[in-house]
Amino acid sequence: VRTSAYPDRPVDLGVRRGEILGLAGLVGSGRTELARVLFGIEKSLGGALQLDGKDLVLGSAADAVANGIFLVPEDRKLTGILLDLSIAQNISLPNLPAHARRSLVSARAEAVTAEKQKRNLGIKAPSVATRTGTLSGGNQQKVVLAKWLAMSPKVMILDEPTRGIDIGAKAEIYGLMRALADAGVAVLMISSDMEEVIGVSDRIAVMHEGQISGILDKEQFSQENVLLLAVGKQPK
């Protein structure tokens, strides 16, 4: 695909089912723009997308969601959740038809789905009726994840998934990502935290000026190799 940040530089990248692929790179390397293209928010300026070996055309985020491709955005408070809505309302929002009875959204159906996700993800809140804006950063991030997990993802894209949350919540998010991969989901994790990328990923792809400069397997993982690729050099 080609992104708006680097329209003349194609991005060639594949994410396997059942893996966590870390995507590293310096600020401005084009990682977030790639995530937006993969989620249908930005139009690809060339190239092709494939899912399960079939060509895919994404004209909008709704197209991505319909194909099981979901994004946990970098700024959860701006684009990931609606802070004034309850936990249950946020979780049901992407899939309102599944929670409707005779064309009206059922609060009971919303609550049933949300209670299940609250238990599964360990969302710490008095109830699913709790306003999302009152939660800690880690629990807000779990709500963002919960709304997609309720829809059986095929591909999960996470942009800086643990930014601004405490150490305990980070460990829980890592566990959820690993559980997704173990369930056969293709997980793409964009992160500027070097320790996180090396510690969580099964493979690491590194971007430099809009292109993938290299992909590292586990035995090649090191901060030095990631940094070399991030500045356009090859690892030793």
Backbone as a ProteinNet text record, in pm:
[ID]
protein_1_A
[PRIMARY]
VRTSAYPDRPVDLGVRRGEILGLAGLVGSGRTELARVLFGIEKSLGGALQLDGKDLVLGSAADAVANGIFLVPEDRKLTGILLDLSIAQNISLPNLPAHARRSLVSARAEAVTAEKQKRNLGIKAPSVATRTGTLSGGNQQKVVLAKWLAMSPKVMILDEPTRGIDIGAKAEIYGLMRALADAGVAVLMISSDMEEVIGVSDRIAVMHEGQISGILDKEQFSQENVLLLAVGKQPK
[TERTIARY]
84.3	0	88.3	26.9	97.5	19.2	89	21.9	40.6	-40.8	-33.3	98.5	159.9	285.1	400	400.9	507.4	443.9	373.1	298.3	384.5	512.7	601.4	675.6	645.4	717.6	618.9	611.7	516.2	556.9	456.8	478.8	441	536.9	513.4	524.2	410.3	409.4	300.6	334.3	236.2	233.3	114.5	96.8	32.8	94	45.2	-60.1	-152.1	-248.1	-172	-212.6	-152.4	-20.2	14.7	139.3	114.5	207.1	213.4	330.8	301.2	404.7	422.6	539.7	569.1	611	562.5	600.6	670.4	801.8	883.9	926	983.4	1029.3	1033.6	1104.8	1113	983.5	963.5	847.5	853.1	741.9	738	773.3	794.5	832.8	714.4	591.9	474.5	393.9	422.5	353.9	204.9	172.2	31.2	-47.3	14.2	-54.5	-84.3	8.3	-15.5	-134.7	-140.4	-253.2	-385	-385.9	-508.5	-551.9	-455.6	-488.8	-545.5	-482.4	-527.2	-665.6	-704.7	-836.6	-938.6	-896.2	-990.2	-1018.3	-947.4	-968.4	-904.4	-787.8	-718.6	-719.8	-729.8	-728.8	-585.4	-563.8	-433.2	-414.2	-297.1	-269.8	-209.4	-217.2	-166.2	-145	-114.8	-90.3	-218.9	-208.7	-324.6	-321	-440	-455.3	-514	-467.2	-524.4	-553.6	-661.5	-697.1	-735.5	-667.6	-690.3	-673.7	-576.2	-545.5	-637.7	-732.5	-827.5	-806.9	-819.3	-804.4	-912.3	-873.7	-962.4	-960	-1077.1	-1088.7	-1156.9	-1087.8	-1141.4	-1172.3	-1299.4	-1339.6	-1367.8	-1376.9	-1409.4	-1375	-1381.4	-1360.6	-1469.1	-1589.4	-1698.9	-1664.8	-1595.2	-1552.2	-1452.3	-1359.6	-1260.8	-1329.7	-1420.6	-1492.9	-1571.3	-1633.7	-1711.6	-1624.1	-1493.9	-1399.9	-1319.3	-1356.1	-1288.7	-1155.8	-1134	-1010.6	-1043.4	-976.3	-1010	-886	-907.4	-797.8	-820.3	-717.8	-712	-620.3	-675.8	-597.6	-500.3	-409.4	-305.3	-364.9	-462.6	-524.6	-664.5	-674.6	-803.1	-910.5	-871.6	-971.6	-1032.5	-958.3	-1010	-1085.8	-1032.6	-1091.1	-1123.3	-1090.7	-1112.9	-1242	-1280	-1400.2	-1471.1	-1596.4	-1672.8	-1682	-1612.2	-1594.1	-1724.7	-1821.8	-1947.6	-2045.2	-2016	-2103.2	-2060.5	-2151	-2119.9	-2029.4	-1975.7	-1896.6	-1979.6	-2102.6	-2189.2	-2217.2	-2242	-2271.4	-2149.7	-2030.9	-1909.7	-1885	-1904.8	-1877.7	-1975.5	-2099.8	-2200.4	-2199.6	-2136.5	-2146.6	-2109.7	-2000	-1965.3	-2061.1	-2142.8	-2228	-2369.8	-2430	-2563.1	-2670.7	-2668	-2772.6	-2780.6	-2665.9	-2665.7	-2729.7	-2746.9	-2805.1	-2942.4	-3003	-3132.7	-3245.9	-3357.4	-3480.3	-3588.9	-3638.4	-3739.6	-3691.2	-3567.9	-3504.5	-3467.1	-3488	-3449.5	-3337.1	-3235.6	-3124.1	-3172.5	-3141.8	-3183.5	-3073.5	-3105.2	-3008.1	-2971.5	-3066.2	-3039.4	-2939.1	-2958.5	-2865.7	-2726.4	-2720.2	-2591.2	-2523	-2599.9	-2543.5	-2491.5	-2562.4	-2519.4	-2383.3	-2369.2	-2241	-2131	-2162.3	-2061.7	-2018.2	-2111.2	-2075.9	-1978	-2001.2	-1911.1	-1770.8	-1761.7	-1631.6	-1565.6	-1645.7	-1592.4	-1524.7	-1589.1	-1530.1	-1405.7	-1416.1	-1305.9	-1180.6	-1199.1	-1085.1	-1045.4	-1124.7	-1091.6	-1105	-1208.9	-1232.2	-1278.1	-1202.3	-1232.7	-1326.2	-1453	-1555.1	-1671	-1746.5	-1860.5	-1962.3	-1987.5	-2083	-2059.7	-2125.4	-2111.3	-2187.3	-2264.1	-2332.5	-2242.3	-2123.5	-2028.5	-1984.8	-1977.6	-1932.5	-1785.4	-1751.8	-1617.1	-1511.4	-1548.4	-1453.7	-1404.2	-1471.5	-1429	-1327.6	-1300.9	-1210.5	-1064.5	-975.6	-831.6	-794.3	-674.1	-629.3	-626.1	-578.8	-571.8	-708.1	-805.2	-939.8	-1011	-981.6	-1034.7	-982.6	-853.8	-796.9	-862	-895.1	-964.2	-1102.7	-1168.8	-1300	-1285.1	-1179.3	-1153.4	-1134.8	-1056	-1035.2	-1164.4	-1242.2	-1363.4	-1464	-1475.4	-1576.9	-1543.9	-1413.2	-1374.5	-1374.9	-1334.4	-1331.7	-1470.9	-1572.3	-1710.1	-1752.4	-1667.4	-1702.7	-1611.3	-1540.3	-1457.9	-1358.9	-1252.5	-1155.8	-1075.2	-1037.3	-939.8	-802.8	-805.3	-682.7	-704.7	-613	-621.3	-497.7	-519.9	-411.6	-413.7	-301.9	-293.7	-183.2	-220.3	-125.2	-91	31.7	79	-19.1	-40.1	-147.6	-131	-8.3	9.9	56.4	47	88.9	-3.6	56.8	-20.8	-93.6	-54.9	-119.2	-12.7	-55.7	41.7	97	199.7	272.2	181.2	96.6	6.5	-88.9	-144.9	-237.4	-164.1	-37.7	41.2	50.9	83.6	97.2	-33.4	-145.3	-275.5	-302.2	-266.2	-284.4	-197.9	-74.1	13	-49.5	-106	-170.4	-288.3	-365.6	-479.7	-433.1	-324.5	-270.6	-223	-157.2	-108.3	-224.9	-329.9	-448.2	-512.9	-514.7	-568	-486.5	-353.8	-267.2	-285.4	-294	-312.1	-444.5	-541.9	-672.3	-674.4	-557.9	-548.6	-565.8	-575.1	-587.4	-449.5	-445	-322	-314.3	-211.3	-198.7	-82.8	-112.9	-10.4	-0.3	113.6	134	234.6	189.3	276.9	320.8	450.7	498	631.4	645.1	771.9	854	799.5	867.5	951.9	1082.7	1172.8	1161.7	1157.9	1147	1016.5	910.2	780	783.4	837	843.3	922.8	1038	1123.8	1063	999.2	947.6	818.7	738.1	604.3	594.1	672.9	655.1	709.3	648.6	702.2	799.3	769.5	860.2	850.7	953	952.4	978.6	885.5	906.5	943.1	1036.5	1082.2	1061.2	1001.9	979	1082.7	1120.8	1210.9	1162.1	1122.9	1078.1	974.9	873.6	758.8	767.5	879	892.9	941.3	917.1	970	1117.8	1203.8	1348.1	1401.3	1323.3	1365.4	1269.8	1275.2	1194.5	1287.1	1275.4	1362.2	1287	1351.2	1299.8	1353	1297.2	1329.7	1479.9	1551.3	1694	1773.2	1709.3	1776	1737.9	1649.9	1600.5	1712.1	1728.7	1815	1781.6	1806.1	1780.9	1867.2	1990.5	2081.4	2026.3	1978	1926.2	1802	1714.2	1593.7	1632.1	1725.6	1767.6	1837.7	1919.2	1986	1883.4	1784.5	1680.5	1598.5	1578.1	1497.8	1563.1	1695.5	1765.5	1808.4	1755.4	1779	1902.9	1963.3	2081.8	2045.5	2128.7	2103	2166.7	2100.7	2156.5	2285.2	2367.3	2496.7	2479.2
-119	0	124.5	239.2	367.5	462.4	530.4	619.1	765.2	851.6	994.7	1055.6	996.3	1050.8	1033.3	919.4	888.8	824.7	903.9	846.2	777.7	812.8	752.5	630	589.2	476.7	368.2	260.6	154	79.2	36.8	-42	-186.2	-276	-418.9	-491	-536.1	-594.1	-699.8	-811.8	-916.4	-951.7	-967.8	-1008.8	-1146.8	-1240	-1378.1	-1398	-1487.1	-1525.3	-1587.9	-1554.7	-1616.1	-1556.4	-1438.7	-1375.3	-1231.9	-1182.8	-1040.2	-984.4	-902.3	-836.8	-696	-669.4	-535.3	-446.5	-323.3	-227.3	-110.3	-101.6	1.4	103.9	213.3	318.3	450.6	545.2	677.3	754	859.5	946.5	1003.4	995.4	1045.1	942	817.1	712.4	659.7	694.1	653.1	540.4	504.6	390.3	416.6	531.7	561.7	577.6	637.8	651.3	514.6	420	283.9	222.1	240.4	186.9	244.5	372	437.2	382.6	351.4	289.8	149.5	72.6	-64.9	-70	38.8	44.6	120.5	164.4	228.8	374.5	434	575.9	663.3	619.8	687.6	597.2	658.1	580.5	546.7	422.3	384.2	449.7	507.3	577.4	486	356.3	259.5	125.2	25.3	-107	-181.7	-288.2	-373.8	-427	-452.8	-516.5	-654.7	-750	-884.6	-934.4	-1009.9	-1075.9	-1218.8	-1313.5	-1455.8	-1487.5	-1420.7	-1448.4	-1384	-1303.6	-1239.1	-1088.4	-1026.6	-881.8	-812.2	-700.4	-627.3	-479.6	-419.4	-276.1	-212.3	-119.3	-53.7	92.1	122.6	260.2	338.6	267.8	332.3	238.5	292.8	208.7	102.3	134.5	36.6	-85.5	-63.4	-176.2	-263.5	-198.4	-274.2	-356.8	-294.2	-363.8	-482	-462.4	-570.3	-689.6	-664.3	-771.5	-819.5	-774.1	-820.9	-755	-634.6	-559.6	-444.6	-441	-342.8	-265.5	-140.9	-52.6	-0.3	-15.7	52.1	172.3	294.2	409.9	461.1	545.8	600.5	685.2	767.9	854.2	802.9	717.5	652.9	753.4	862.7	957.3	1039.3	1058.1	1135.4	1048.6	930.9	850.8	706.7	665.7	525.9	499.9	595.4	579	712.8	707.4	828.1	834.9	931	936	956	1022.2	1049.8	932.7	831.9	715.1	611.3	521.2	413.6	309.3	221.6	109.6	27.9	-4.6	-86.2	-18.5	111.9	184.4	188.3	208.7	209.8	74.1	-31.9	-165.8	-203.3	-159.9	-197.3	-106.7	10	112.3	64.8	-11.5	-52.8	-155.8	-217	-326.3	-312.8	-197.4	-170.7	-267.6	-308.8	-402	-529.9	-576.3	-699.1	-678.1	-551.8	-521.1	-455.6	-468.1	-405.3	-506.8	-461.2	-539.2	-455.5	-503.6	-429.1	-288	-280.1	-155.7	-59.9	-100	-16.3	-84.9	-7.1	-63.9	-106.7	-230.1	-285.9	-266.7	-192.1	-171.4	-303.8	-394.8	-525.7	-604.2	-602.5	-672.7	-611.3	-478.1	-410.9	-456.5	-462.8	-498.7	-641.6	-732.9	-873.8	-886	-821.4	-823.6	-759	-643.8	-569.4	-644.2	-709.1	-785.7	-897.6	-962.5	-1070	-1015.5	-902.8	-844.5	-789.2	-734.6	-682.4	-794.2	-910.5	-1026.1	-1075.8	-1092.6	-1150.1	-1063.4	-932.1	-840.7	-785	-814.5	-762.9	-612.5	-556.6	-412.1	-378.4	-292.3	-257.9	-137.1	-163.3	-58.9	-112.7	-24.4	-71.3	-150.2	-105.8	-175.3	-132.5	-199	-162.2	-34.1	16.3	144.8	261.7	232.2	336.5	418.9	551.2	638.3	611.1	591.6	550	653	780.8	886.2	883.3	808.6	800.4	689.1	607.9	493.7	536.1	451.9	473.5	453.5	500.5	485.7	341.6	252.8	111.6	51	88.2	34.2	95.1	220.6	279.5	203.7	169.4	94.8	-42.4	-103.3	-232.6	-219.1	-106.5	-83.3	-71.4	-2.6	7	-132.7	-214.8	-352.5	-433	-412.7	-492.1	-473.5	-351.7	-328.1	-404.8	-428	-506	-655.6	-694.9	-838	-899.1	-818.3	-867.3	-898.8	-863.4	-880.3	-978.4	-1062	-1168.7	-1116.4	-1049.3	-992.4	-1097.5	-1062	-1139.2	-1071.6	-937.8	-857.7	-748.6	-737.6	-632.8	-544.5	-415.9	-318.3	-233.8	-227.8	-150.5	-47.2	81	190.3	245.3	224.3	264.2	216.6	85	32.8	54.3	79.3	94.5	234	327.9	464.6	522.8	576.5	645	555.8	427.5	340.5	280.8	236.2	191.9	52.6	13.9	-110.6	-232.3	-235.4	-349.4	-363.8	-250.8	-253.4	-291.5	-248.8	-287.4	-439	-503	-649	-715.4	-659.1	-715	-697.9	-581.7	-557.9	-654.7	-676	-772.1	-911.9	-948.8	-1079.4	-1092.7	-986.1	-987.5	-999.7	-929.5	-938.6	-1080.4	-1141.7	-1278.5	-1375.3	-1354.2	-1440	-1427.1	-1306.2	-1285.6	-1364.4	-1351.1	-1423.3	-1574	-1621.2	-1764.9	-1814.8	-1723.5	-1759.9	-1749	-1716.2	-1711.6	-1575.2	-1471.5	-1335.4	-1284.6	-1210.3	-1143.4	-1010.4	-992.3	-873.1	-787.3	-661.5	-565.5	-459.9	-456.2	-363.1	-255.8	-132.7	-19.1	38	50	99	170.7	277.8	350.4	307.3	214.8	162.5	41.9	61.7	-42	-171.5	-159.9	-279.6	-353.5	-278.7	-338.3	-414.5	-352.4	-416.1	-546	-541.3	-659.6	-765.6	-722.4	-816.8	-885.8	-823.3	-874.8	-939.3	-891.5	-931.9	-1071.2	-1134.3	-1258.4	-1226.9	-1121	-1064.7	-913.2	-843.9	-697.6	-645.2	-563.8	-491.2	-347.4	-290	-154.2	-65.4	52.9	147.7	258.8	300.4	414	493	618	708	642.3	582	532.7	392.8	324.9	188.6	94.3	-34.7	-135	-155.3	-116	-127.1	-265	-342.6	-478.5	-543.3	-675.8	-752.7	-844.9	-841.7	-920.5	-1039.2	-1156.5	-1272.5	-1269.3	-1354.8	-1352.9	-1353.2	-1439.2	-1452.6	-1327.4	-1235.7	-1112	-993.2	-1015	-904.1	-840.4	-710.2	-630.7	-484.7	-400.7	-258.1	-202.3	-251.1	-202.2	-231.8	-353.7	-389.4	-308.6	-287.7	-207.6	-64.5	-7.2	130.6	144.9	46.8	51.9	54.8	-32.8	-35.4	93.5	151.1	272.8	392.5	388.4	497.9	456.5	346	305.1	222.8	170.7	86.4	-58.7	-149.6	-291.7	-340.4	-433.7	-484.7	-560.5	-567.5	-635.7	-786.5
0	0	0	-26.5	-21.8	68.2	158	253.1	213.5	274.5	244.5	291.2	393.6	446.4	347.4	277.3	180.5	56.9	-24.5	-137.4	-242.5	-248.5	-348.8	-296.1	-172.2	-111.6	-69.6	-144.8	-110.6	16.2	91.7	213.3	184.6	197.4	173.9	307.9	359.8	494	505.4	567.8	593.3	740.9	794.8	934.6	934.8	1006.5	1008	1116.3	1088.2	1191.8	1309.3	1429.8	1547.2	1590.5	1538	1580.7	1624.1	1706	1735.9	1656.6	1558.3	1478.9	1533.1	1591	1639.1	1523.3	1522.9	1419.1	1486.6	1464.5	1527.2	1422.3	1469.9	1380	1453.2	1396.2	1456.9	1434	1512.6	1492.1	1350.5	1278.5	1141.7	1036.8	1078.9	982.8	902.4	944.4	867.5	928.1	1053.5	1114.9	1137.2	1194.6	1222.1	1093.1	992.8	862.8	802.8	819.9	771.5	843.9	975.6	1052.9	1003.8	971.4	924.3	788.9	703.1	573.6	595.3	682.8	706.9	770.3	838	900.7	815	697.2	606.6	635.3	732.3	763.4	656.7	609	499.3	377.8	261.9	138.5	99.2	59.9	7	-129	-150.8	-275.9	-381.3	-357.9	-454.6	-388.5	-469.2	-414.4	-386.7	-308.3	-282.6	-140.6	-86.9	43.7	24	103.2	98.1	238.9	250.9	376	343.9	406.3	378.5	229.9	166.5	26.7	-74.2	-27.7	-118.7	-116.9	-236.4	-244.9	-162.9	-103.6	-14.5	-51.9	-65.1	-91.3	29	93.3	212	180.4	168.6	142.2	268.5	380.2	507.4	621.9	743.6	861.5	871.6	825.1	828	743.5	631.3	547.2	622.5	694	771.4	879.9	952.4	1059.5	1003.6	888.4	826.2	790.3	770.1	736.8	857.3	976.4	1097.3	1125.6	1069.8	1093.9	1188.4	1304.1	1406.3	1449.9	1492.4	1533.1	1674.3	1758	1887.5	1865.5	1858.5	1814.3	1919.3	1872.8	1959.5	2071.8	2040.3	2141	2171.4	2271.2	2300.4	2339.5	2408.2	2456.8	2343.4	2235.6	2122.7	2023.8	1993.9	1885.6	1923.4	2046.4	2083	2157	2242.4	2323.8	2336.2	2379.6	2412	2564.2	2621.7	2766.5	2842.6	2781	2850.5	2846.5	2764.6	2758	2861.5	2892	2986.3	2921.6	3003	2951.8	2853.6	2892	2806.6	2673.4	2675.7	2551.7	2460.1	2516.7	2434.9	2370.5	2445.8	2393.6	2282.4	2294.6	2194.3	2071.9	2082.9	1978.5	1838	1819.8	1682.6	1622.8	1705.8	1657.6	1714.2	1692.8	1747.9	1697.7	1569.6	1524.1	1607.4	1657.4	1737.9	1874.9	1913	2044	2030.7	1914.1	1888.7	1896.4	1944.4	1946.5	1880	1765.3	1689.3	1657.4	1609.5	1563.5	1676.4	1800.7	1913.9	1991.4	2029.3	2104.7	2243	2277.9	2406.2	2510.2	2615.6	2723.2	2788.8	2795.5	2855.4	2770.6	2637.3	2548	2556.4	2563.6	2579.7	2708.4	2815.1	2945.3	2947.6	2881.9	2878.3	2810.3	2693.1	2621.4	2705.1	2762.6	2838.3	2964.1	3031.4	3151.9	3117.8	3005.4	2962.4	2937.2	2865	2835.5	2962.2	3051.5	3178.5	3257.1	3259.9	3329.5	3257.6	3126.3	3048.8	3052.8	3048.4	3041.7	3178.1	3280	3412.8	3423	3359.6	3367.3	3509.1	3575.2	3714.6	3718.3	3750.4	3757.7	3840	3907	3986	3904.5	3781	3694.3	3550.8	3456.4	3315.2	3283.9	3381.2	3364.1	3401.9	3453.3	3493.5	3373.1	3391.6	3283.2	3254.4	3127.6	3088.4	3125.7	3125.5	3158.4	3301.1	3389	3529.3	3553.2	3451.5	3467.3	3457.6	3508.5	3491.6	3344.9	3308.4	3170	3124.3	3212	3175.7	3152.1	3235.5	3219.1	3098.9	3068.3	2944.9	2823	2826.3	2714.1	2701.3	2813.3	2808.3	2745.2	2768.9	2707.1	2555.4	2510.9	2366.1	2307.2	2374.9	2329.1	2333.4	2439.2	2458.9	2346.9	2295.9	2192.2	2064.2	2041.2	1922.8	1950.8	2070.4	2102.8	2096.7	2121.4	2114.9	1971.9	1872.9	1731.7	1658.2	1731	1671.8	1567.6	1610.6	1516	1440.3	1318.6	1241.7	1248.5	1242.3	1249.8	1354	1449	1550.5	1539.3	1514.3	1504.1	1630.7	1699.9	1824.2	1810.5	1817.1	1801.4	1940	1984.3	2117.2	2225.5	2237.1	2322.3	2471.6	2519.4	2664.6	2703.9	2612.7	2645.6	2753.5	2858.6	2960.9	3058.4	3066.7	3165.3	3257.5	3376.2	3476.1	3444.5	3519	3491.1	3500.7	3602.1	3617.8	3501.2	3456.5	3342.8	3214.2	3202.3	3084.7	3074	3185	3184.4	3142.4	3186	3148.6	2999.6	2945.5	2801.7	2721.4	2765.4	2696.9	2698.5	2812	2822	2727.4	2713.7	2621.6	2476.9	2443.8	2308.1	2278.3	2375.6	2354.9	2342.1	2419.2	2409	2271.4	2217.5	2082.3	1980.2	1989.1	1895.6	1910.1	2033.4	2056.9	1999.8	1987.8	1931.4	1779.1	1719.6	1574.2	1511.9	1594.5	1542.7	1499.7	1390.6	1347.9	1421.9	1504.2	1588.4	1538	1504	1463.1	1572.3	1641.1	1752.2	1713.4	1707.2	1680.3	1814.1	1834.9	1964.4	1950.4	2029.5	2036.5	2157.1	2235.4	2354	2312.3	2309.9	2260.5	2341.2	2472.8	2556.7	2529.5	2506.8	2477.5	2345.6	2243.2	2111.4	2118.5	2183.7	2192.4	2284.2	2391.7	2489.9	2450.9	2366.1	2336.1	2197.9	2102.6	1962.3	1931.9	1831.2	1774.4	1660.8	1586.6	1486.7	1498.9	1450.5	1452.9	1312.5	1261.5	1136.5	1173.2	1100.3	1131.3	1009.1	1032.9	923.7	926.1	806.2	788.3	668	692.7	586.2	495.2	558.1	483.5	428.8	448.5	397.5	507.8	487.3	579.4	547.7	641.4	616.6	651.4	726.5	758.8	857.1	862.9	957.6	1035.1	1166.9	1254.3	1312.2	1309.9	1381.4	1524.9	1610.1	1753.1	1781.2	1708.2	1736.1	1696.8	1622.7	1581.1	1668.6	1765.5	1846.5	1928.1	1912.7	1999.9	1974.1	2073.1	2054.9	1942.7	1934.5	1830.1	1691.4	1668.4	1536.3	1500.1	1597.5	1571.2	1536	1611.1	1586.1	1451.5	1414.8	1284.5	1171.6	1178.1	1075.4	1076.7	1194.2	1206	1138.2	1124.2	1055.1	914.6	867.1	728.8	705.2	812.9	798.3	825.1	778.7	798.8	928.8	996.4	1122.5	1099.2	1203.6	1191.3	1200.6
[MASK]
++++++++++++++++++++++++++++++++++++++++++++++++++++++++++++++++++++++++++++++++++++++++++++++++++++++++++++++++++++++++++++++++++++++++++++++++++++++++++++++++++++++++++++++++++++++++++++++++++++++++++++++++++++++++++++++++++++++++++++

